[in-house]
Amino acid sequence: MFRFVVHRLRWLARVPGLPQLFDAALLAWTGLAHPARLAAMQEIEKRALALPGVRLRTHRLGGTEFARGPRELGHLHGNGLLDLRVGRAQRDALVAAGHAEPHHVFTESGWISFWVRCEADVPAALTLLTAAARA
Amino acid sequence: MSEPPATSPPRRLLPLVVGMLAANLVSAALFFGVKLLLDHPTDPGNRALAVPSLFLVPLVGGLVAAWCWRRLQPTLGDCLIHALTTTLLGLAGAAIFIQEGAVCLVIAAPALYVMFLAGTLLGRIWFRPSDPHLRLSILPLLALLTYGEATQRTDEMGVVTDEILIHAPPAKVWPHVLAFPEVPDAPDYWIFRLGLPYPTETTNGGDFVGADRQCKFSDGIVIKEKVAEFVPNERLTFDIVEQPTHPEAYGHITLHRGRFELRDNHDGTTTLIGTSWYTLHVRPLWYFDLWTSDMTRAVHLRVMRHVQRLAES
């Protein structure tokens, strides 16, 4: 469903508020069907805010954005998909090592994607977030 | 900038309840305020412009709640639970204070919840105590948008068509299309069981254009119709001359016309085609039309299956 919307209905993201509505629906589903994932997402948010200078913003394509100053580090979608901007060099190394996947839409960019599924994924997600802050 | 500590648990209850009440009160004020501004005093039957978007109103409510909850620093899970509680509170209020029907509440609930949640999620970040930009100005802008959306919309007529195959020739099907006795079956569609009136019987005042018809529904509802087209064994079209006043339908929908067509398959069978035309007054249209199409289909099939049983017996 998420893949279909992101790949086939991407043009709908131009409608103001629609990405946020879609993300809210994703989050509602996560809370209902995957409570462990929701708990992990909350933990990532809490621990990300403890990183120096990191604050939350609303992401233009839905989800919670992590930013430091004016720069976006990444964002967490309502279904637990964490997208991070780590730069091309780190991206190649992280993907090659199997620590992350290429970004789910912009596969050749300096972005990566990481699925948060349970509490066990939290340390890895924070390591990647720290890598994004270094980039 | 560091975050101030979240409010301690015993002190969370008051702002939480205040947020829930404020969200519902502001939503109700916005809904009825826009409704009042748009109602047609000289034409109370025309409610086409009078129902504000049920996407925008809960979005505003969610932002209001998030502003009241800003010092609680709600997590994603908190937002999910508090948005649910607030939505249920609003639905209970609608049932008690404006006697909204159970079916309407069930249909509206998912849209209200998701939009309220979206507002809460946006607001919990926009209104964080550490954020230097307090974006309260978004609220009057959204209220204006709610008003503007209602004034700019145009009515669109919806059409639902269904067909079934009847193992009888058109001449045997036709009399049962004109009128049929009470449908003995209990309703099998879940929304009928929840309280949506379902068709039980149809009477016919004459075999000519202009004749009165009555379609009787459960709960004593009678929809008065007038024959607009009468082609024996082929087509019966009727206009709805009096709208139902049941709380599940009143003000939300205008029924325009219905039609039965009989297509002779020349093998002793008939394809019975039922069509209904209506205009929905609730928004967003795409969301409510999904439900309306499904319910109209259930009404069609209940009647057409009864006609099928009578014609094939």
Interface residues (C-beta under 8 A of the other chain):
Chain A: G17 Q20 L21 D23 A24 A25 L27 A28 G31 L38 A39 M41 Q42 E45 K46 L49 R55 L56 R57 T58 T64
Chain B: M1 E3 F55 L59 T75 L76 G77 C79 L80 Y113 V114 M115 L117 A118 L121 L122 I125 W126 R128 S130 D131
